[in-house]
Amino acid sequence: MLPKYKKVGKVLSVSMIAVLSLSLLAACGKKEEAKAPEATDNSAVVATYEGGTITANEFDMEQRVMKFLYPEYAQMMDMDDFKEYLVKQEVAYEYLSGKASEEAKTAGVKTATEQFDKMKASVQADQWTEMLKAQNLTEQNIKDYMTRIMTVIKDKETGVTEDAIKAEFEKNKDQFTTASVRHVLINFTDPKTKKERKKEDALKIAKEVKAKLDGGADFAEIAKKYSEDPGSAEKGGLYEETPVGSWVEAFKEAAKTLPLNKISDPVETEYGYHIMKVEARTEADFTKLTAEQKGSLKSQLAAAEIDTFMNSELDKIVKEVKLPKTEKAEEGTKGTGTEGEQTTEPKTDGSTGGTDTKTDQGTTGTDKDAKTDEGTSSK
């Protein structure tokens, strides 16, 4: 497995469940020239592994499905090292699904069907048809891919114990602790002029806001008037019953520790200063987790098992990879050094629990390190 794409592997496997419909909506309008499917696969073998092969046509199908489900990785698929990672990942799931138990295969089909139906229902019918057409795919192509992934996950889940789930919970309590927080954000960038604001100037405004709140002003009204977070200002600065793990670190810690209904001092994040008030907080309790929440933890542990396989066992399984070089990738290196120098690290870890990506002026989000500069929606 290519170490630089370690995080991507987690996203392209377990995290699929949580982000499919969101990724799909971003795929609209991104058409590619359709490639006619062949009845008989006479294409070259691009990867050989213990017990099987991957052909050029099979890998092409894998890439088209990936572009359909994860359009954010489309550009990276022109990179030779990323393509090598993808074909090795395809080998891993083909190999592991082939060795899965019959119970896991049955569960994989069931779960994949459920997730597919939810995904399709989240998109308008004509939009769905257009998206399939853009990548020259059928619904069965998508189902087959999802079934393979879910079969491996279900197989790995069979070895997960209750004690292991509890230990995973203890490490990820922030996924399940929720809080209702009001805040006023004073940005480090003036939203009107788009010019950078000095920290001392932002802090001065934040302290003036706090003084008004300490003097008895209504928080919701103050937020509507002063907050520069468009995602919450019109709601009186309120984020209601939100997992604290979805917020950037300083905001998260304040949401976890502030006494209820106390007006905070200015809390600095990379986006600006926040005046906060925690109105409610529900501490995580393992005994109160729903079956769905425990299932999420179980899937995370299964993902860790798959990740371990990819890091320590996959190279022993793969015998040969023979992918043709991408002309575009080669041209892109002229005068700029090696391919490795022009490759950018993908931003991933969009977790099933949605705890790692931060957006909306440093408060909420769904994927690690993906912080937006303004507003509440990711770019």
Phi, psi and omega in degrees: 000142179282118185304324185294341180252022181304314182292326181300322181303320180294320180294317185283001178242268187294319184295346177309321184302320186275330190250001185306306186295326179292318179295322181298318182297329180284347185277348186301136175085355180265084184269152175229157179295125183290145177245125184293130179290149179257139179293319179244131183272099178254015183287164183294152175279126181254345177209136177239133180220172182300106178098000181183182179221162171240125180267168179300320179293321179294321179289323176299318177298316179302316181294319180293322176294319179299318179295326178293313184278327185229070183300339180294345180259004185302314182295325181293339182287356173271356181269130184298320182289328178289321177297322178296321176299315183296318181291326176291324177294321177298318176302314183301313183286327175296314182296311183290322179293327178293333180263000182291155178289161178297325179297319180293322179296318178295315179294325179297316178298315182298311182293319179298320179296317179298314181293322178298314181298319178295318180298312181296322181293339182278355183236141178297148187304314182291326178293318179300313180299317181296322181292319175297316181298323182299328179253010180053053182239158171250166177299325180295326176301317180292316181298319180298317179298311182297322179296318179299314180297310185291330176298316179294317180298314181295325179294318179289332179293336184297336180266003182276125181265166177298322179296321179294321178296317180296319178296321178295322177299315181299329180278344186231037182301329182297339177292334190244350174276126182244156178212149171254116187233134168258143177209156171242124180256130170249112189287156171279353174237126179292117184294340181276314183266344183066014179265151179294138181253133178299146181302317182296328178289318178296319180294322179299316179295318181299319179293326177294321177295316179300319180299320179296317180293318177297332180279000175106004179295149180289125185300315183299319181291319178297319179298316180298327184274321189249334187293138180254024173257100183296343180284342182226344185305313182290345176261022180071025178078013189267131163245117190257131175044057182255137175301127184295336179293348181274357181258156177296160196307307185296319179294318180298314182297321177294319179296330181278332191244340181298138172300145182299138175063020175263134177283124184281160164289166179304129179254120183271130169235181180293350183261336182158204178251134181246132168260120191240155171215119178272116183269333179201151179209132178246111181288145179292140179218117184302324183291345182255006179293143175282166177300323180294319180293319177294324178297323178296317178295321179297319178294324178297319178292323176297320179298322179296322178295317179296318180299319178298317178300314183295327182278324188249340186242333189301316182296338177282335181276321183284126180265320182201141173235123182231078179264137176294144179291146179273122181301319182299318181295321182292318179297324183293346183267349184297123177077003183238002181099207184277166177301322182299330182285333182265354181281132178259145179287123181293144175270115186224212184070037169290093194279161176297331180273354178067037187254357192247339182265125184252137175223202174041070176053039173081022180242304183237167177166189182226004182203135192302135175067003180266071185264134179273161179277329182218151171071190187254354183256143179289153176282000000 
